[in-house]
């Protein structure tokens, strides 16, 4: 065993001033050989590259061209090298080749790292220290709030479906927080509801009239009317106990689908469940 093979990592070889090191692992071409400390290249690969015939070099060049064309047609990205990206002042480039972790993705021009790998590392680090990342995001925002606000607005405009899904997920995970915010907003904007009704009077009148027709289409007996009243009082008591509008009286068979306003068609469910149910028939 030579002195150079005693260094198992490139950094160790640098520290010892050695020109080569030996990891015992295969290179990308399957060689188990020493590597150059200066470049990290496998010495067997370097030797084969220096001793290739002109015909073999031409064949490799043609194969590489075919691979690039296939990658371009498959991923729809313009193939460009890191050097070309630098010369054009681009922040990203795409080679169509897999990184060491198997990702076929754009890469950062400044360091050559795969974007998918960067995202993977960020997700891993965020899961271990979320407070650090939140603080970093706040610091970046404080440096140029207008720029970040505009960037966020542009992203929301380009991804409306994604925004709706994120907002819906947040409401489902935090119903109490959302309800509290709505209550505070209504308290701080007491005139908004009246102004909105005034601006949309026709729509409100049509909705109220339609709903009254649906509710009055089923004739309830005096006992049924009392049972309906008790159901609403029970719901109000639960909301008073919770301290916010946590429960709704729901029509099992929705009024919009012809359901009657009778005791057997009423149930008390959470506001979150009622919002998800909407006018659907849940069996």
N, C-alpha and C positions, 0 to 999 in steps of 0.2 A: 504493500500500500504506500503510495507516494504521499509527500507532505500536502500536496494540493487536495487530495481526496479526504484529508482529515477535516477540511472545512465543509460543513454540510449545508450551509446557507451562504447566499451571496454577501450578506452583511458581515458574516463571520470572516469570509475571505477578504473583504475590504479591510476589516480591522487588522487582519494578520499580514496585509500587504501581498496576498497571493493573487496570481493571475487567473487561476481556475478554482472551481469548487465542484463537489460531487454530492448530489441530493439522493441518489439511488432511485429516483423516479423517472418515468418515461417522459420524453419531450412530446410535442404535438405530433411528431412524425413516428413516434414509437421507439426512439433510441434511448438506451440507458447508457449515458456517457457523461464525461466531464463537461462543464459549461464555462464560458468565458466570464470572468468577473465584471469586465467593463460593459458588456452588452447583455449578459444573461443567456446568450445563444448557445445551443448545443454544439459541441465541437464536431460531432459526426455530421450534423446538418450542414455546418460551414464547409467541411471537407467535401461533401457530396455536391454542394452548390458550386464550389470552385472547380470541380472536375466533371461537370456535366458537359455533354457534347452540344453542339449548336442545334442539332435536330431535337434533342431532348428538351432544351430550353424553349424552342419554338412550340413543342407539343404542350408543355406546361403553360405557356403563355396563352395558347388557344383554349385549353381547359379552363383557365382562370377567366377568360373572356366569356365562355359559355356559362360559367357559374354566376358571373355578374349579371348577365342578361336574364338568367332564370330568377335570380333574386329580385331584380328590378321589376319583372313582370308579376312576381308573386306578391311582393310587399308594396308595390306602387311608390317606391321612394327613388329619388335621384341618387345614383351611386356616385360617391365622391370621396376622395382620400382626405386624410387629415391635413396634408400639406396644401391641397387645393382649398380646403376650407379656411386655412390660415391666410392664404394669399387673397381670398375673397372677403375676408373679415367676417366669416360665418361663425356662429357660436356652437353649431352642431354639424355633424356629418354622418353619413350612412354608408357602410361598406358592403352590407348584405351578408356578412359573415358572423358566425356565432362568437360570443365572447367566451372567456374561460369557464363561465357558469352556464353556457348553453343558450344565452339570450341573443336573439337577432333583433337588435334595436338601434336607435340612434346613439351616437356617442358625443361626449363633450370635447370640443376642439382643444380647450386649454389643458386637459389632462388625459384625454383618450379613453376615459371611463364610460362604460355602457350605462345608459340612462336607467334601464331596468334594474341593474345592480345597485345604482345609487338610490333608487326608490326602495329597494329591498333593505338596504342598510338603514335608510331613514326610518322605515317602519319598525325595524328591529330596535333601533336606538330610542325611538319615540315610546315604544311599549315599556322600555326600562326606565326612562326618565322624561315623562310628558311635561312636567313643569318647566324643565330646561328649554324645551322646544317652544312652549307657549311664550316664555319670556323673550326668547330670541325673535319670535314673530312680532311681539309687541315692540321690541327695540327697532326692528327693521321698519315697521309701520311708522314709528315716531320720527324717523329720519326724513321721510317724504310721504306724509299721509295722503296727499292729493293723488300722487302717482299710484299708490296701492289701492285707494278707493276706486279710481278709474279702471285699474286692472281687474278688480273684483266685479265691477259693474259690467265690463266687457265680457268677462267669463260667464256671468249670469245670463247675459243676453244671448250668448252663443250656446248655452247649455240649459234651456228652460226645463226640459224633462228631468235632468239631473237635479236641478234646484228643487223642483217639486218633490222628488223622491227623498232628498235630504231633509227638507222641511217636514214632510209627512213622518219620516222616521223619528225626527226630534220630538214632534208632538206626541207620537205614540210612546216614546220613552220617558217623556217628562210632562204628563198631563196636568199635574198639580202646578208646575212652574208656569206653563202656558196659561192655565186658567187664572192664576194670580196676576200675571202680566196683563191679561185682557181686562180683569177687574180694575186694576190700577189705571189702565189706559182710559177705560170708560169714566172712571172717577175724575181723571185729569181733563177729559174732553166731554163734559156733560151735554154740550149742545150738538155734538156730531150726529147722534142718532136722529134728533128732530130735523136737523138740516138735511140729512140724507133722505129721510122720508119725504120731506118737502120737495126735494129735487126729483124724486122718483115716485111721486104720489100715485100716478097711474099704475105703475107696476105693483106697488104695495096694495092698492085697492083691488086689483085683479087677483092677486094672490090670496088676500083675506076673503074675498067673495067666493073664490073657488074652494078654499078650505072649509068655509062655513057650509057650503052646499054638500061637501063630502061628509062632514060631521053630522049634519042634520038629516041626511038621507036615511039613516038608521034611527028608528024611534025607540028610545030607551024608556023602560018603565020607571016608576018612582024609586023602586028599590035599586035598579041598575044605575040610575042617576046618582043615588047616594053612594053606591059602591065606587063609581068613577071619582066622586069627590074625595072619598077616603083614600083612593090610590094616589091622587095628586097631593093630598095632605101628608101621606107617608113619604113621598118623594121629597117634599119640602122639609120635613123633619130630618131626613138623612142629610140633606144639603146643609141645614143649619148645624148639624153635628159635625160635618166635615169642615165647615167654615168657608166653603166655596161651592160653585155649581158642579158637583161631582156626578150627580145622577140625573137622568131624564126619564120621563114617562114616554115609552115608545109604543107605537102601534105595530104589533107582530105582523099583521097583514097591513102593509102601508096604505094610508088614505089615498095616495096617488094611484094605487092599483085597485081601488074599489073596496078597501077594507073598511069595516064599520067602526064607529066610535062607541064601542060597547065594552063592558068590563072584561069579558073573556079575550078581547083582542088587545088588552093593555098589559104592559110589563114594565117594571122598573129596572133599568140597566144603566151602566156608567155612561157618561157623556162621550168618552172615548169610543166605547163599543157602538153607541148610537151613530157617531160620526162615520165610523167605518161601515156600518150597515146601510146607512142612507135609505134609499127606497127599494132596496133589494129584498127579496123573499128568502129568508133564512130558514132552512129546513133542519 
